[in-house]
Every structure is written in C-alpha cells, then in structure tokens.
Amino acid sequence: MSLRFDLARVIGVLVVSAGLAALIGVIVGGDIGRALDIAAIAALAAAPGVRVLALSVAWARARDYKYAGASIALIILIVMSVIGTALWR
C-alpha cells in the first residue's frame, strides 16, 4: 500500500463537498443546516491544510526541519481558526 495520493483530486473533492454541504445547509436550515455549514467551513479550511501537510512531510523527509516545523505551526493555526469559526458560527 502506497501513501502517495493525488493531491489535486483530494483538494477538488474537499472543495466540491464544501460547496454541496453549504448549499444543502442553506436549503435545509435549522440545526442540521448549521452543522452542514460548519462542515463546509471545515472542508474549505482543510483544502490548504492538506497541501501544507504534504509540504511538511516532504520537508521532514528532506531533513529540512525548520520549514517542517513552520508548516506544522501553520497547520495548528488553520485548525485553531476552524475551531474558532465553528464555535462562533
């Protein structure tokens, strides 16, 4: 089993699923709509997060720990902003 994956396909799926979740969330409304809106926000934030994670792994494999550490800090910032947005929403 290979850990390699098509990054463009993963990001495309995240963006399409975010759009669908947001659309259905607006149509449905209520608590379910709110949950779908939060899922859309999380999917949109995950798209660049996946790319940064892939870069972090590549930098760690190349033993460039300065950039790997900086990218991990950026991932933590993305996660915290998604959590803050989800709680505020």
C-alpha positions in Angstrom: 0.0 0.0 0.0 1.4 3.4 -1.0 0.9 6.6 0.9 1.1 8.6 -2.2 -2.1 10.2 -3.4 -3.3 12.6 -6.0 -3.3 15.9 -4.1 -5.3 17.8 -6.7 -8.0 15.2 -6.5 -8.2 15.4 -2.7 -8.4 19.2 -2.8 -11.0 19.0 -5.5 -13.2 16.6 -3.5 -12.9 18.9 -0.5 -13.9 22.0 -2.4 -16.9 20.2 -4.1 -18.0 18.7 -0.8 -17.8 22.1 0.9 -20.0 23.6 -1.8 -22.5 20.9 -1.6 -22.6 21.0 2.2 -23.1 24.8 2.2 -25.8 24.6 -0.4 -27.7 21.8 1.4 -27.2 23.6 4.7 -28.8 26.8 3.4 -31.7 24.8 1.9 -32.3 22.7 5.0 -31.8 25.3 7.7 -32.1 24.7 11.4 -29.6 22.6 13.4 -28.9 20.3 10.5 -28.2 23.3 8.3 -25.9 24.8 10.9 -24.0 21.5 11.2 -23.6 21.4 7.4 -22.4 25.0 7.3 -19.7 24.2 9.8 -18.8 21.1 7.8 -18.4 23.3 4.7 -16.2 25.7 6.6 -14.0 22.8 7.8 -13.8 21.3 4.3 -12.7 24.7 2.9 -10.1 25.1 5.6 -8.9 21.5 5.1 -8.0 22.1 1.4 -5.0 24.3 2.0 -4.2 22.3 5.2 -3.8 19.2 3.1 -1.3 20.9 0.9 0.7 22.3 3.8 0.7 18.9 5.4 2.1 17.3 2.2 4.8 20.0 2.1 5.6 19.4 5.8 6.1 15.7 5.2 8.3 16.4 2.1 10.4 18.8 4.1 10.8 16.4 7.0 11.9 13.7 4.7 14.4 16.1 3.2 15.6 16.8 6.8 14.7 20.4 6.5 13.2 20.7 10.0 13.0 24.5 10.0 10.4 24.5 7.2 8.7 21.4 8.5 8.3 23.0 11.9 7.0 26.2 10.4 4.4 24.3 8.3 3.3 22.4 11.4 2.7 25.7 13.2 0.7 26.9 10.2 -1.4 23.7 10.3 -2.1 24.3 14.0 -3.1 27.9 13.2 -5.5 26.6 10.5 -7.1 24.1 12.9 -7.5 26.7 15.6 -9.2 29.1 13.2 -11.6 26.4 12.0 -12.5 25.6 15.6 -12.9 29.3 16.4 -15.1 29.8 13.4 -17.2 26.8 14.1 -17.8 27.9 17.7 -18.6 31.5 16.6 -20.9 30.4 13.8 
